[in-house]
Amino acid sequence: MPLEPTTESDRPLANEAGAVEPERMPPPRSSAGNELPSRAPEVRLRTRLGTRGHEHDAATISPRMTAVFGGLFGLATVASIFALLIQVFPVERQARVTPTAAPSANDGSEPSSAGALPGAPKRERKLLPSPWRVGELSATHKVVQGEMKRRSFLVALEEAKIPKSEAYRVLKAMEGVYKLEQPKRRDKFAIALERATQKIVAFEYEVSPIEIYQARTNDAGLLEGKRLDLAVRQEEFAAAAYLGKDLASSFEAAGFAPGLSSVVNEAFNGQTSVEAFEEGGVLRAIVVETTALGRFVKYERVRALEYRPPEPGKPPLRAYWFEGSGVQGYTDERGRRPSNQGWRTPCPGSPVTSHFNPKRLHPVLKKVMPHNGTDFGAPLGTPVYAAFRGKVSFIGNQGASGNLVLLEHSGAIQTGYAHLSRFAPGIHVGDQVGTRELIGYVGSTGRSTGPHLHFSAKRDGKFFDALDLRLDALHLLPTDERGAFLAQKQALDQALEAIVLPEPPPPPPVAVGSAEPAAIEPGHAAAGTTASPHEPTGSESAEAGEPGSDAGSSDDRGSDDRGSDDRGKAAPSGAPAGHELLGEDLSGEID
């Protein structure tokens, strides 16, 4: 047993609570009194318990145990470091780091929405093999292609240097198949001829992506015509889109094809429009798509729609396609729809920013000056439609009105559409236009402080309030159709409710080292940019209906844009955006 100190001063005292106090053992000595080397210092713990002075020795920790505890402590430290690294740098799942393989030409499928947001539905369309086309002869034959462009069939082929005798062979082959004598302006043709004899061996005529005709030489050497089987189908698709800043990207992320905006505007029928949608809202839609060979061609119609504004207190808006015994078309939730015989809002869903007022206080000059029209505030490029069927009496630039269209209607009424950015393709003076037919796009040409439509109306040459025309007056469905409507509405409501509401998409990743852009004061443009309010991006222009973006619709495929363009035009200082400045013109602007 180790020797203990014999004097009180030699003993290490415990604290008042009787805590253990260490005492280092004196080094061992030889018989001569010299210290002997030791492998490790040995520590003995002693305690003094209570007040009686009884003492005893605690357990002694050997060098071997010290090494064992040290090793365990080291392993625990290493494990803790690894756990911390895993938290800071998580191991990615294989699905996230493996890029999606692009569809090959042989797998017969294609994704319908490339670049969809994470978690968005990915639609795979099963593509069918294409039938034989005339273009496949380009390696061995001379292939001539063209567009009709308001020409007769014989004139179009004559200008393409096709012998007249060969043109008559085509007409003969297409008898009873398609009337080539009544071509449309954007119909296309392709002809394969023998290089030496200039004899036609194959002819192709395309009316649309779902309507193509061919004539090929048969065994008897005669051209034989037929319509190609393009496996045209109509398919129903339902989804919900969370609406971000770019509507085109929002629709694409939800799995919709291009061209949705036009059919949504048509279905809401003046209740609202995509131009009035707010960021953070949700659109649920059940649509009918037309496909050819498995590829999307256009939207046939909307079966049901629901727009949910971002504000919880605002009620959602719904629209339905109704097919009754004698009525079909779009209605609201109460079975109401604008009459086809009535006047319509020229800019659906856009709010009135300035009313007709003969005693208006001018916003710039601060004096009373008439405002002989109604202003609709809308972004640049928003489609503008004819408020009622009529005849184009003027189209062009007209001073303060900028690009202007005037229509003459029955009852000695004239309507004007001013400040357009451009006109609809193919519209000319003398043309007859129908109600809700496209005539132009919202702009800020002329003397204007920002994009808007100035809509005016005259009766017998005198201006009156255009809102007196009862734009978009609603009419209930006939009594004998209401029961069928309620039954169809109930089924469509259940289908809409079954569409899961989407979550907001994750914010885009911020590049390392990127800085927040400096805030721009209202009314000022950033350096290097123009102060053009509400100017859409390329995708926004496509969704808003700018010319050159007709994907998914059967509207114009060409462009005939005339009139001065107002893109990049800065608003004059000191005037509120969306109002016209001074000037005398045909729409009623007064200097």
ABEGO torsion letter per residue (X at the ends): XBBBBABAAABBBBBAAGBBBBBBBBBBBBAAGBBBBBABBBBBBBBBBEAAGBBBBBBBBBAAAAAAAAAAAAAAAAAAAAAAAAAABBBBBAAAABBBBBBBAAAGBBBABBGBBBGBBBBBBBBBBBBBBAAAAAAABBBBBBBAGGBBAAAAAAAAGBBAAAAAAAAAAABGABBAABBBAABBBBBBBBAAAGBBABBBBBABAABBBBBBBBAAGBBBBBBBBAGBBBBBBBBBBBBBABAAAAAAAAGBBBGAAAAAAAAAGGABBAAABBBGBBBBBBBBBBBBGGBBABBABBABBBBBBABAABBBBBBBBBBBAABBEBBBAAGBBBBAABBBBABBGBBBABBBBAABBBAAAGBBBBBABBBBBBBBGBBBBBABBBBBABBEBBEAAEBBBBBBBBGGBBBBBBGBABBBBGBBBGBBBBBGBBAEBBBABEBBAEBBBBBBBBBGGBBBBAAAAGBGBBBBBBAAAAAAAAAAAAAAAAAAAABBBBBBBBBBBBBBGBBBBBBBBBGBBBBGBBBBBGBBBAAAAAAAGBBGBABGBABBABBBBBEBBABGBBBBBGBBBGBBBBEBBAAGBBX
